[in-house]
Amino acid sequence: MKTGFPQLENLVIRRGLCTGCGSCVGVCPNGALEMTRVYGEPMPVCRDKCSECGICFRICPGSDVPLLELEKHFFGSNRNPTLTDLGFYRGSYVGYAGEEIIRIKGASGGVVTALLVHALEKGIIDCAIVAGFNKEKPWLTEAKLAKSKKEIIDAAQSKYAVVPVNMLFREAVKAGCQRVGIVGLPCHIHAVRKMQYYDIPRDIAGKIKLTIGLFCASQFYFEGTRHILVEWCGVDDMEEIANLEYRGGEWPGHFVVKLHSGETITIDRHRYVYHMLMPNYKRDRCEMCIDWSSELADIAVGDYWATPTIGDSFSGTSALLVRSLTGEELIKSAVEEKVLYLEVLEPEKLCSGVGFEMKKHGAAFRLAQRQQFGWPTPNYHMKVDYTPFFREFHMAPEKK
């Protein structure tokens, strides 16, 4: 497909390295770029004459991410190289949201939602760019600009299909937002840090005040969701769908589809993630990504599947890696005001999840293999290590 803008088309999209993050659309100075869908997947396309300013290519995380250089710039130091490579961090914790409704609404401990609400109420941010669902087509994910506690809570839970959240940068600025928070996957955060590092575009880069990154084993093609709906749920016509959740119901959250007829269909998370999406519908670019724990975010958050260590009743907890001073100050405030309940967690325990293996070992090895054959690969400007080591493994529990 001809997209109409030279550098990204030739060097990123044509080489199969587009992450679908939406950054190019979000920074385009004349609004010429927009997101469309090709084979059902988000794809940037130029609908007007490209000015060839090069900003989109400069901040694109698809082909070039100087990981260690960015890490040193934003955190003041580089990571200690170990087998349990989690990037640079100031603290490692496990916990959950203090407000019960937020914890229940969230995918695990509700920590991301709680942090965003707290940052909004403290004036640290005046909006948050988050992942949600399309109102008219509730089976499709889309980026949302949340300016209230309700809008943030409405966007809670994981979305297992690509959401180009970075496409809303310019929309947030046009809406008058001066302190933007964003929740994204590692690739989204890579683009944000490149924007801030190069200070382009200046009217956007300087307004991003908080980055919360998610632990990410992989993102998935919407095609995987479509196959679950048709093959496992018997929904041939998407218009039958009134609501869809990837982590609905009781923890650990399941694939829940509500139809206009009133029928509700539930597919166990363990079954549809581990036996459909992960083996069959991972995005190709994710297969070469070596960042599992959002190594450039102020705060990185993800599921913690091990046996719970805190709380009277277990309904899911989140693991956190606090990386920046900004993140550290926000966490301290959240704990002091009982927005979050946290306990220190040994960082090595984070490596017990399947996501760590998929990214830090599997994808790292795959990246080296592709480089050996001269195939198109992203450049992280660092040597990757996929040496195996013994550890426990934890996965989402299966509830039948």
C-alpha positions as CSV (number, residue, x, y, z in Angstrom):
1,M,0.0,0.0,0.0
2,K,1.3,3.5,-0.9
3,T,1.0,5.7,2.1
4,G,2.2,9.0,0.6
5,F,4.9,10.1,3.0
6,P,8.5,9.2,1.8
7,Q,10.7,8.4,4.8
8,L,8.3,6.4,6.9
9,E,6.9,4.6,3.8
10,N,10.3,3.5,2.5
11,L,12.2,2.9,5.7
12,V,9.6,1.8,8.3
13,I,6.3,0.8,6.9
14,R,7.6,-0.9,3.8
15,R,10.2,-2.8,5.9
16,G,7.6,-4.1,8.2
17,L,8.8,-2.1,11.2
18,C,5.7,0.0,12.0
19,T,4.6,-0.5,15.6
20,G,1.2,1.1,15.1
21,C,1.9,3.6,17.9
22,G,0.4,6.5,16.0
23,S,3.3,8.9,16.8
24,C,3.7,10.1,13.2
25,V,0.0,11.1,13.1
26,G,0.3,12.8,16.5
27,V,3.2,15.0,15.5
28,C,2.4,15.8,11.9
29,P,2.6,19.7,11.8
30,N,0.0,20.2,9.0
31,G,-2.4,17.4,9.9
32,A,-1.7,15.6,6.6
33,L,-1.4,12.2,8.3
34,E,-4.3,10.1,9.7
35,M,-4.8,6.6,10.9
36,T,-6.8,4.3,8.7
37,R,-7.2,0.5,8.7
38,V,-5.5,-1.8,6.3
39,Y,-6.5,-5.5,6.6
40,G,-8.3,-4.4,9.7
41,E,-5.2,-3.0,11.4
42,P,-4.3,0.6,12.2
43,M,-2.0,2.2,9.5
44,P,-0.9,5.8,9.0
45,V,-1.7,7.3,5.7
46,C,-1.0,10.7,4.2
47,R,-4.3,12.3,3.0
48,D,-2.7,15.6,2.1
49,K,0.6,16.8,0.6
50,C,3.6,15.7,2.8
51,S,5.8,18.6,3.8
52,E,8.7,16.3,4.1
53,C,9.8,17.9,7.4
54,G,11.1,14.6,8.7
55,I,9.7,14.9,12.2
56,C,7.6,11.7,12.0
57,F,10.6,9.7,10.9
58,R,12.9,11.3,13.5
59,I,10.7,10.3,16.5
60,C,9.4,7.0,15.0
61,P,10.2,4.0,17.3
62,G,9.9,1.5,14.6
63,S,13.4,1.3,13.2
64,D,15.7,3.2,15.6
65,V,15.6,3.4,19.5
66,P,19.0,4.4,21.1
67,L,17.8,2.7,24.3
68,L,20.9,3.2,26.6
69,E,21.4,6.8,25.4
70,L,17.8,7.7,26.2
71,E,18.0,5.9,29.5
72,K,21.1,7.8,30.6
73,H,19.5,11.1,29.5
74,F,16.2,10.7,31.3
75,F,17.3,8.8,34.4
76,G,20.9,10.1,34.9
77,S,22.4,6.6,34.9
78,N,22.4,3.3,33.0
79,R,21.2,0.0,34.2
80,N,23.4,-2.6,35.9
81,P,23.8,-5.3,33.3
82,T,22.5,-8.6,34.8
83,L,20.7,-11.7,33.5
84,T,17.4,-10.2,35.0
85,D,17.5,-7.2,32.7
86,L,14.7,-4.8,33.8
87,G,16.4,-1.6,32.8
88,F,17.2,1.2,35.2
89,Y,14.9,1.5,38.2
90,R,14.8,3.3,41.6
91,G,12.4,0.9,43.3
92,S,10.4,-2.3,42.7
93,Y,7.0,-2.9,44.3
94,V,3.8,-4.9,44.3
95,G,0.5,-3.5,45.3
96,Y,-3.0,-2.4,44.4
97,A,-5.3,0.6,44.4
98,G,-6.8,1.9,47.6
99,E,-10.1,2.7,46.1
100,E,-12.0,-0.5,45.8
101,I,-14.0,0.5,42.7
102,I,-10.7,1.3,40.8
103,R,-9.1,-2.0,41.9
104,I,-12.2,-4.0,40.7
105,K,-12.4,-2.1,37.5
106,G,-8.7,-2.5,36.7
107,A,-7.1,-5.5,35.0
108,S,-5.1,-6.5,38.1
109,G,-4.5,-4.1,41.0
110,G,-5.9,-1.0,39.4
111,V,-2.6,0.8,39.9
112,V,-2.4,2.6,36.6
113,T,-5.9,4.0,36.9
114,A,-5.3,5.0,40.5
115,L,-2.0,6.8,39.6
116,L,-3.6,8.7,36.7
117,V,-6.5,9.9,38.8
118,H,-4.1,10.9,41.6
119,A,-1.9,12.8,39.1
120,L,-5.0,14.5,37.7
121,E,-6.3,15.6,41.1
122,K,-2.9,16.8,42.2
123,G,-2.5,18.9,39.0
124,I,0.5,17.0,37.8
125,I,-1.4,16.4,34.6
126,D,-4.5,18.0,33.2
127,C,-5.3,15.1,30.8
128,A,-4.4,11.5,30.1
129,I,-4.0,9.8,26.8
130,V,-5.3,6.3,27.3
131,A,-6.6,3.2,25.4
132,G,-10.3,2.7,25.1
133,F,-13.0,1.4,22.8
134,N,-14.9,3.1,19.9
135,K,-18.3,4.2,21.0
136,E,-20.0,3.4,17.7
137,K,-18.1,0.2,17.1
138,P,-17.4,-1.2,20.6
139,W,-15.4,-4.2,19.3
140,L,-12.7,-1.8,18.0
141,T,-10.0,-0.2,20.2
142,E,-9.1,3.5,19.9
143,A,-7.1,6.2,21.7
144,K,-9.0,8.4,24.2
145,L,-8.3,11.8,25.7
146,A,-9.4,11.6,29.3
147,K,-9.8,14.8,31.3
148,S,-11.8,13.5,34.3
149,K,-11.7,10.8,36.9
150,K,-14.7,9.1,35.2
151,E,-13.1,9.1,31.8
152,I,-9.9,7.6,33.2
153,I,-11.8,4.9,35.0
154,D,-13.9,4.1,31.9
155,A,-10.7,3.4,30.0
156,A,-9.4,0.9,32.6
157,Q,-8.3,-2.7,31.8
158,S,-6.0,-4.1,29.1
159,K,-6.7,-3.8,25.4
160,Y,-5.4,-6.8,23.4
161,A,-5.5,-5.1,20.0
162,V,-3.3,-2.2,18.7
163,V,-4.2,1.3,20.0
164,P,-2.3,4.1,18.4
165,V,-2.5,6.3,21.5
166,N,0.3,8.6,20.4
167,M,-1.9,9.9,17.6
168,L,-3.7,12.2,20.1
169,F,-0.6,14.4,21.0
170,R,-1.6,17.3,18.8
171,E,-5.3,16.9,19.7
172,A,-4.4,17.2,23.4
173,V,-2.5,20.4,22.7
174,K,-5.3,21.9,20.6
175,A,-7.7,21.1,23.4
176,G,-5.6,23.4,25.6
177,C,-3.9,20.7,27.7
178,Q,-0.6,21.9,29.1
179,R,0.4,18.9,31.3
180,V,-0.2,15.6,29.4
181,G,0.0,12.2,30.9
182,I,0.2,9.1,28.7
183,V,-0.2,5.3,29.3
184,G,1.4,3.2,26.6
185,L,3.3,0.1,25.7
186,P,7.1,0.2,25.4
187,C,7.0,1.4,21.7
188,H,4.7,4.3,22.7
189,I,7.1,5.4,25.4
190,H,10.1,5.0,23.1
191,A,8.5,7.6,20.7
192,V,7.7,10.0,23.6
193,R,11.3,9.9,24.9
194,K,12.7,10.5,21.4
195,M,10.3,13.5,21.1
196,Q,11.5,14.9,24.4
197,Y,15.2,14.1,23.7
198,Y,15.2,15.9,20.3
199,D,12.7,18.5,21.6
200,I,10.5,18.0,18.5
201,P,7.9,19.1,18.0
202,R,8.5,21.6,20.7
203,D,4.9,22.6,21.3
204,I,4.1,18.9,22.1
205,A,7.3,17.5,23.6
206,G,7.5,20.0,26.4
207,K,3.9,19.3,27.5
208,I,4.3,15.6,28.2
209,K,4.7,15.5,32.0
210,L,4.1,11.8,32.9
211,T,4.7,8.5,31.2
212,I,3.3,5.3,32.6
213,G,4.5,2.3,30.6
214,L,2.9,-1.2,30.6
215,F,4.7,-4.5,30.8
216,C,4.3,-6.0,27.4
217,A,4.9,-9.5,26.1
218,S,3.4,-8.5,22.8
219,Q,0.5,-6.6,21.2
220,F,-1.9,-8.5,18.9
221,Y,-3.5,-8.0,15.6
222,F,-7.2,-7.3,15.7
223,E,-7.5,-10.3,13.4
224,G,-7.0,-12.5,16.5
225,T,-10.0,-10.8,18.2
226,R,-12.1,-11.3,15.1
227,H,-11.3,-15.0,15.0
228,I,-12.2,-15.4,18.7
229,L,-15.5,-13.6,18.1
230,V,-16.4,-15.7,15.0
231,E,-14.8,-19.1,15.8
232,W,-15.3,-19.3,19.6
233,C,-18.2,-17.0,20.3
234,G,-20.3,-17.6,17.1
235,V,-20.5,-13.9,16.4
236,D,-20.4,-13.4,12.6
237,D,-21.8,-9.9,12.5
238,M,-19.8,-7.4,14.6
239,E,-22.9,-5.2,14.7
240,E,-24.4,-7.7,17.1
241,I,-21.9,-6.6,19.8
242,A,-23.0,-4.1,22.4
243,N,-19.8,-4.3,24.6
244,L,-16.5,-6.1,24.6
245,E,-13.9,-6.4,27.3
246,Y,-10.6,-8.2,27.2
247,R,-10.3,-8.4,31.0
248,G,-13.9,-8.3,32.1
249,G,-15.5,-10.0,35.2
250,E,-13.6,-11.3,38.2
251,W,-9.8,-11.3,38.3
252,P,-7.8,-12.2,36.3
253,G,-10.4,-10.9,33.8
254,H,-11.8,-12.7,30.8
255,F,-12.9,-12.1,27.2
256,V,-16.5,-10.9,27.8
257,V,-18.8,-10.1,24.9
258,K,-22.3,-8.7,25.5
259,L,-24.7,-8.8,22.6
260,H,-27.6,-6.5,21.8
261,S,-29.8,-9.6,22.2
262,G,-28.9,-9.6,25.9
263,E,-26.6,-12.7,25.7
264,T,-23.2,-12.6,27.4
265,I,-20.4,-14.8,26.2
266,T,-17.3,-15.4,28.4
267,I,-14.0,-17.0,27.3
268,D,-11.4,-17.7,30.0
269,R,-8.4,-15.5,29.8
270,H,-5.9,-18.3,30.2
271,R,-7.5,-20.0,27.2
272,Y,-7.9,-17.2,24.7
273,V,-4.5,-15.4,25.5
274,Y,-2.2,-18.5,25.7
275,H,-4.0,-20.7,23.2
276,M,-5.1,-18.2,20.6
277,L,-3.6,-14.7,20.6
278,M,0.0,-15.4,21.7
279,P,0.7,-18.4,19.5
280,N,-1.2,-17.1,16.4
281,Y,-1.6,-13.3,16.3
282,K,1.4,-11.5,17.8
283,R,2.3,-8.4,15.7
284,D,5.4,-9.0,13.6
285,R,7.2,-5.9,15.0
286,C,6.7,-7.2,18.5
287,E,8.7,-10.3,17.7
288,M,11.8,-8.1,17.5
289,C,11.2,-5.9,20.5
290,I,13.5,-6.4,23.5
291,D,11.7,-4.1,25.9
292,W,9.3,-6.0,28.1
293,S,9.1,-3.7,31.2
294,S,8.7,-0.3,29.5
295,E,12.3,0.6,30.2
296,L,12.0,4.3,29.5
297,A,8.8,5.1,31.3
298,D,8.6,7.2,34.6
299,I,6.7,4.2,36.1
300,A,6.3,0.8,34.6
301,V,3.3,-1.4,35.7
302,G,2.2,-4.9,34.9
303,D,0.3,-8.0,36.1
304,Y,1.9,-9.9,38.9
305,W,0.8,-13.5,38.7
306,A,2.6,-15.0,41.7
307,T,0.9,-15.9,45.0
308,P,-0.3,-12.7,46.7
309,T,1.6,-11.3,49.6
310,I,-0.5,-8.4,50.6
311,G,-4.2,-7.6,51.2
312,D,-7.0,-9.4,53.1
313,S,-8.7,-10.6,49.9
314,F,-6.9,-11.3,46.7
315,S,-8.4,-9.8,43.6
316,G,-5.3,-9.0,41.7
317,T,-2.1,-7.1,42.3
318,S,0.2,-5.0,40.0
319,A,4.0,-5.0,39.9
320,L,5.7,-1.6,39.6
321,L,9.2,-0.4,38.6
322,V,9.8,3.2,39.4
323,R,12.4,4.7,37.2
324,S,12.5,8.5,37.3
325,L,12.4,11.1,40.0
326,T,9.0,12.2,38.6
327,G,7.7,8.7,39.1
328,E,9.3,8.3,42.5
329,E,7.6,11.5,43.8
330,L,4.2,10.5,42.4
331,I,4.5,7.0,44.0
332,K,5.5,8.5,47.4
333,S,2.5,10.9,47.3
334,A,0.1,8.1,46.3
335,V,1.2,5.9,49.1
336,E,1.1,8.7,51.7
337,E,-2.5,9.5,50.7
338,K,-3.5,5.8,50.6
339,V,-4.2,6.0,46.9
340,L,-1.9,2.9,46.6
341,Y,-1.0,0.1,49.0
342,L,2.5,-1.1,48.1
343,E,5.2,-3.5,49.4
344,V,8.7,-3.8,48.2
345,L,9.2,-6.6,45.7
346,E,12.5,-8.3,44.8
347,P,13.0,-7.3,41.2
348,E,14.1,-10.8,40.3
349,K,10.6,-12.0,41.0
350,L,9.3,-10.0,38.1
351,C,11.1,-12.3,35.7
352,S,8.7,-15.1,36.6
353,G,6.2,-14.1,34.0
354,V,5.9,-15.5,30.5
355,G,6.3,-11.9,29.1
356,F,9.9,-11.6,30.3
357,E,10.8,-14.8,28.5
358,M,9.0,-13.8,25.3
359,K,10.7,-10.4,25.1
360,K,14.1,-10.5,26.9
361,H,15.0,-14.0,25.7
362,G,12.7,-15.1,22.7
363,A,12.5,-11.7,20.9
364,A,16.2,-10.9,21.7
365,F,17.3,-14.2,20.1
366,R,14.9,-13.7,17.2
367,L,16.4,-10.2,16.7
368,A,19.9,-11.6,16.5
369,Q,18.8,-14.2,14.1
370,R,17.2,-11.7,11.8
371,Q,20.2,-9.4,11.9
372,Q,22.4,-12.4,10.9
373,F,20.3,-12.9,7.8
374,G,20.2,-9.2,6.9
375,W,16.4,-8.9,7.4
376,P,14.9,-5.6,8.4
377,T,15.2,-5.1,12.2
378,P,15.0,-2.3,14.7
379,N,18.3,-0.9,16.0
380,Y,18.4,-0.6,19.8
381,H,22.1,0.4,19.8
382,M,22.9,-2.2,22.4
383,K,24.0,-5.9,22.5
384,V,21.2,-8.1,23.6
385,D,21.6,-11.1,26.0
386,Y,19.3,-14.0,26.0
387,T,21.3,-16.3,28.3
388,P,18.9,-18.8,30.0
389,F,18.8,-18.9,33.8
390,F,16.7,-21.0,36.3
391,R,13.7,-19.3,37.9
392,E,10.0,-19.8,38.8
393,F,7.3,-19.3,36.3
394,H,3.9,-17.8,37.0
395,M,0.9,-17.6,34.6
396,A,-2.6,-16.3,34.8
397,P,-4.8,-18.8,36.6
398,E,-7.3,-20.7,34.6
399,K,-10.9,-20.4,35.9
400,K,-13.4,-22.8,34.3
